[in-house]
């Protein structure tokens, strides 16, 4: 399986192949954590796993997705959150192994793609198992120093 984001210096990646979770829910959770600091994203996913914080569903919200406090349509994707927490911890370990500062990591990219379709075990004819590939890329947060104010030329 190939990565969909090119390799860059100062980044670390983790790839989950054929995870037994819903593609649609994975897309929404990836959108929810993208751009957040790594520690904060893990805490948010743990809260969603405990059903204390709902993940906003912006794209796949038809068919009676109930509204949650302060966010509108949302759900508690427990299985997806559990798999993504494992992936984020894996990416954090990969960052430490590459000598990066794991405390200042930000999720640069989180992508969910459709995995292969395999028949389910047992007698359910024609039923396909849910399989999703998830890729997480973390990078060190850039601390931008503010430029010094330009000195005005002295009036003559």
NUGUKOL-251973 format. One record per residue (C-alpha): residue in one letter; chain; x, y, z. Coordinates in pm, 1 decimal. Example, Ala and Ser with C-alpha at 12.3 -4.5 7.8 and 13.67 -1.06 7.14 Angstrom:
2
<r code="a" unit="A" x="1230.0" y="-450.0" z="780.0"/>
<r code="s" unit="A" x="1367.0" y="-106.0" z="714.0"/>
This chain:
156
<r code="x" unit="A" x="0.0" y="0.0" z="0.0"/>
<r code="x" unit="A" x="137.7" y="339.2" z="-96.8"/>
<r code="x" unit="A" x="118.5" y="661.7" z="98.6"/>
<r code="x" unit="A" x="-88.8" y="932.2" z="-64.9"/>
<r code="x" unit="A" x="120.2" y="1217.7" z="78.0"/>
<r code="x" unit="A" x="480.3" y="1267.8" z="-31.5"/>
<r code="x" unit="A" x="761.3" y="1218.9" z="218.2"/>
<r code="x" unit="A" x="891.9" y="1539.9" z="373.6"/>
<r code="x" unit="A" x="1162.4" y="1606.7" z="627.0"/>
<r code="x" unit="A" x="1031.1" y="1671.0" z="977.2"/>
<r code="x" unit="A" x="726.5" y="1445.7" z="939.4"/>
<r code="x" unit="A" x="628.6" y="1100.9" z="1060.5"/>
<r code="x" unit="A" x="357.5" y="872.3" z="929.9"/>
<r code="x" unit="A" x="144.1" y="577.9" z="1027.7"/>
<r code="x" unit="A" x="-72.0" y="365.5" z="802.6"/>
<r code="x" unit="A" x="-364.6" y="144.7" z="901.5"/>
<r code="x" unit="A" x="-442.6" y="-112.1" z="632.3"/>
<r code="x" unit="A" x="-775.4" y="-295.2" z="610.9"/>
<r code="x" unit="A" x="-914.6" y="-164.9" z="937.8"/>
<r code="x" unit="A" x="-1258.3" y="-313.3" z="1016.5"/>
<r code="x" unit="A" x="-1432.8" y="24.1" z="1044.4"/>
<r code="x" unit="A" x="-1677.2" y="226.5" z="838.7"/>
<r code="x" unit="A" x="-1530.4" y="438.0" z="558.9"/>
<r code="x" unit="A" x="-1787.9" y="715.1" z="600.8"/>
<r code="x" unit="A" x="-1732.3" y="749.4" z="973.1"/>
<r code="x" unit="A" x="-1355.4" y="738.2" z="919.4"/>
<r code="x" unit="A" x="-1376.1" y="1027.0" z="672.4"/>
<r code="x" unit="A" x="-1565.3" y="1239.0" z="926.2"/>
<r code="x" unit="A" x="-1328.8" y="1159.4" z="1213.7"/>
<r code="x" unit="A" x="-1023.3" y="1232.5" z="996.0"/>
<r code="x" unit="A" x="-1172.0" y="1570.1" z="905.7"/>
<r code="x" unit="A" x="-1237.8" y="1632.7" z="1276.1"/>
<r code="x" unit="A" x="-875.5" y="1576.3" z="1387.0"/>
<r code="x" unit="A" x="-691.0" y="1722.9" z="1085.9"/>
<r code="x" unit="A" x="-480.9" y="2026.4" z="1180.7"/>
<r code="x" unit="A" x="-501.7" y="1969.1" z="1556.6"/>
<r code="x" unit="A" x="-206.3" y="1909.4" z="1789.9"/>
<r code="x" unit="A" x="-139.1" y="1540.2" z="1844.3"/>
<r code="x" unit="A" x="-208.1" y="1532.1" z="2219.4"/>
<r code="x" unit="A" x="-531.5" y="1727.4" z="2182.3"/>
<r code="x" unit="A" x="-652.7" y="1501.2" z="1901.4"/>
<r code="x" unit="A" x="-595.2" y="1190.4" z="2113.7"/>
<r code="x" unit="A" x="-786.2" y="1347.1" z="2404.8"/>
<r code="x" unit="A" x="-1077.5" y="1443.9" z="2176.8"/>
<r code="x" unit="A" x="-1096.5" y="1092.6" z="2032.1"/>
<r code="x" unit="A" x="-1092.2" y="940.5" z="2381.0"/>
<r code="x" unit="A" x="-1383.7" y="1166.8" z="2479.1"/>
<r code="x" unit="A" x="-1573.4" y="1064.9" z="2166.4"/>
<r code="x" unit="A" x="-1502.3" y="699.4" z="2244.5"/>
<r code="x" unit="A" x="-1655.4" y="749.6" z="2591.1"/>
<r code="x" unit="A" x="-1955.7" y="925.0" z="2428.6"/>
<r code="x" unit="A" x="-1884.1" y="1253.3" z="2606.7"/>
<r code="x" unit="A" x="-1799.6" y="1451.8" z="2292.0"/>
<r code="x" unit="A" x="-1972.8" y="1408.5" z="1957.9"/>
<r code="x" unit="A" x="-1786.6" y="1418.8" z="1627.4"/>
<r code="x" unit="A" x="-1956.0" y="1661.2" z="1385.9"/>
<r code="x" unit="A" x="-2080.3" y="1492.0" z="1069.2"/>
<r code="x" unit="A" x="-2073.4" y="1740.1" z="782.9"/>
<r code="x" unit="A" x="-2080.3" y="1519.0" z="476.2"/>
<r code="x" unit="A" x="-2246.6" y="1189.3" z="565.7"/>
<r code="x" unit="A" x="-2531.4" y="1318.6" z="779.3"/>
<r code="x" unit="A" x="-2847.4" y="1215.5" z="596.4"/>
<r code="x" unit="A" x="-3088.4" y="957.4" z="719.0"/>
<r code="x" unit="A" x="-3159.7" y="1087.4" z="1064.9"/>
<r code="x" unit="A" x="-2823.5" y="1192.2" z="1206.5"/>
<r code="x" unit="A" x="-2933.4" y="1354.2" z="1529.4"/>
<r code="x" unit="A" x="-2815.7" y="1695.0" z="1639.5"/>
<r code="x" unit="A" x="-2577.5" y="1711.7" z="1932.4"/>
<r code="x" unit="A" x="-2519.7" y="2007.8" z="2166.9"/>
<r code="x" unit="A" x="-2330.8" y="2297.6" z="2007.1"/>
<r code="x" unit="A" x="-2231.6" y="2117.4" z="1685.1"/>
<r code="x" unit="A" x="-2542.9" y="2022.3" z="1488.1"/>
<r code="x" unit="A" x="-2547.9" y="1674.9" z="1330.0"/>
<r code="x" unit="A" x="-2297.7" y="1442.0" z="1493.3"/>
<r code="x" unit="A" x="-2230.7" y="1091.7" z="1619.0"/>
<r code="x" unit="A" x="-2009.1" y="891.1" z="1850.9"/>
<r code="x" unit="A" x="-1799.4" y="663.5" z="1623.4"/>
<r code="x" unit="A" x="-1651.5" y="442.0" z="1896.5"/>
<r code="x" unit="A" x="-1477.1" y="182.1" z="1677.8"/>
<r code="x" unit="A" x="-1322.7" y="442.5" z="1446.1"/>
<r code="x" unit="A" x="-1194.6" y="644.6" z="1741.5"/>
<r code="x" unit="A" x="-1031.8" y="336.0" z="1894.4"/>
<r code="x" unit="A" x="-848.1" y="252.7" z="1569.8"/>
<r code="x" unit="A" x="-740.5" y="613.5" z="1511.9"/>
<r code="x" unit="A" x="-604.8" y="645.8" z="1866.4"/>
<r code="x" unit="A" x="-383.2" y="343.5" z="1794.3"/>
<r code="x" unit="A" x="-267.2" y="503.2" z="1467.3"/>
<r code="x" unit="A" x="-193.0" y="839.4" z="1630.8"/>
<r code="x" unit="A" x="12.9" y="671.2" z="1902.6"/>
<r code="x" unit="A" x="195.6" y="477.3" z="1631.7"/>
<r code="x" unit="A" x="271.6" y="800.0" z="1443.7"/>
<r code="x" unit="A" x="394.2" y="957.0" z="1768.8"/>
<r code="x" unit="A" x="629.3" y="662.5" z="1827.7"/>
<r code="x" unit="A" x="753.1" y="689.0" z="1468.4"/>
<r code="x" unit="A" x="822.7" y="1059.5" z="1524.2"/>
<r code="x" unit="A" x="1022.6" y="984.8" z="1839.4"/>
<r code="x" unit="A" x="1214.7" y="717.0" z="1652.6"/>
<r code="x" unit="A" x="1308.5" y="970.8" z="1387.3"/>
<r code="x" unit="A" x="1433.0" y="1215.8" z="1650.4"/>
<r code="x" unit="A" x="1144.6" y="1463.3" z="1623.4"/>
<r code="x" unit="A" x="988.6" y="1648.2" z="1916.3"/>
<r code="x" unit="A" x="671.9" y="1448.5" z="1985.3"/>
<r code="x" unit="A" x="532.1" y="1720.6" z="2214.3"/>
<r code="x" unit="A" x="501.7" y="1973.7" z="1931.2"/>
<r code="x" unit="A" x="350.0" y="1745.4" z="1667.1"/>
<r code="x" unit="A" x="47.8" y="1857.5" z="1463.7"/>
<r code="x" unit="A" x="-165.4" y="1633.6" z="1245.7"/>
<r code="x" unit="A" x="-86.1" y="1756.5" z="898.7"/>
<r code="x" unit="A" x="-290.3" y="1500.5" z="711.0"/>
<r code="x" unit="A" x="-544.0" y="1231.6" z="795.9"/>
<r code="x" unit="A" x="-691.2" y="1039.5" z="503.1"/>
<r code="x" unit="A" x="-941.1" y="753.3" z="489.1"/>
<r code="x" unit="A" x="-965.5" y="544.1" z="173.1"/>
<r code="x" unit="A" x="-1178.7" y="249.3" z="71.0"/>
<r code="x" unit="A" x="-1014.2" y="-86.7" z="134.5"/>
<r code="x" unit="A" x="-1065.7" y="-413.6" z="-46.1"/>
<r code="x" unit="A" x="-1401.7" y="-584.3" z="-23.0"/>
<r code="x" unit="A" x="-1397.3" y="-929.1" z="131.3"/>
<r code="x" unit="A" x="-1693.9" y="-1152.3" z="201.3"/>
<r code="x" unit="A" x="-1798.5" y="-1177.1" z="560.5"/>
<r code="x" unit="A" x="-1744.3" y="-1498.0" z="749.2"/>
<r code="x" unit="A" x="-2044.1" y="-1729.8" z="773.0"/>
<r code="x" unit="A" x="-2366.3" y="-1770.1" z="580.1"/>
<r code="x" unit="A" x="-2450.2" y="-1406.9" z="499.7"/>
<r code="x" unit="A" x="-2464.9" y="-1428.2" z="123.5"/>
<r code="x" unit="A" x="-2340.4" y="-1129.1" z="-66.5"/>
<r code="x" unit="A" x="-2248.8" y="-934.5" z="244.8"/>
<r code="x" unit="A" x="-1920.5" y="-749.8" z="227.2"/>
<r code="x" unit="A" x="-1704.5" y="-669.4" z="528.6"/>
<r code="x" unit="A" x="-1614.6" y="-306.0" z="595.1"/>
<r code="x" unit="A" x="-1249.3" y="-237.6" z="526.3"/>
<r code="x" unit="A" x="-1082.2" y="103.2" z="536.5"/>
<r code="x" unit="A" x="-725.0" y="221.8" z="483.6"/>
<r code="x" unit="A" x="-632.9" y="518.9" z="704.9"/>
<r code="x" unit="A" x="-316.1" y="725.4" z="671.7"/>
<r code="x" unit="A" x="-198.7" y="976.2" z="933.3"/>
<r code="x" unit="A" x="87.3" y="1222.7" z="878.2"/>
<r code="x" unit="A" x="217.9" y="1431.4" z="1168.3"/>
<r code="x" unit="A" x="467.2" y="1715.6" z="1147.0"/>
<r code="x" unit="A" x="646.1" y="1940.3" z="1391.8"/>
<r code="x" unit="A" x="459.5" y="2263.3" z="1454.4"/>
<r code="x" unit="A" x="637.9" y="2558.6" z="1306.6"/>
<r code="x" unit="A" x="705.8" y="2828.5" z="1561.7"/>
<r code="x" unit="A" x="716.4" y="3146.8" z="1364.8"/>
<r code="x" unit="A" x="912.9" y="3425.4" z="1524.5"/>
<r code="x" unit="A" x="753.2" y="3764.9" z="1483.1"/>
<r code="x" unit="A" x="968.5" y="3995.5" z="1274.3"/>
<r code="x" unit="A" x="1115.3" y="4293.3" z="1453.6"/>
<r code="x" unit="A" x="934.3" y="4617.8" z="1371.6"/>
<r code="x" unit="A" x="1111.2" y="4818.5" z="1106.2"/>
<r code="x" unit="A" x="1282.5" y="5128.8" z="1233.1"/>
<r code="x" unit="A" x="1157.4" y="5452.8" z="1087.9"/>
<r code="x" unit="A" x="1424.5" y="5672.7" z="937.7"/>
<r code="x" unit="A" x="1509.0" y="5971.3" z="1152.3"/>
<r code="x" unit="A" x="1356.9" y="6297.0" z="1029.3"/>
<r code="x" unit="A" x="1618.6" y="6551.4" z="918.0"/>
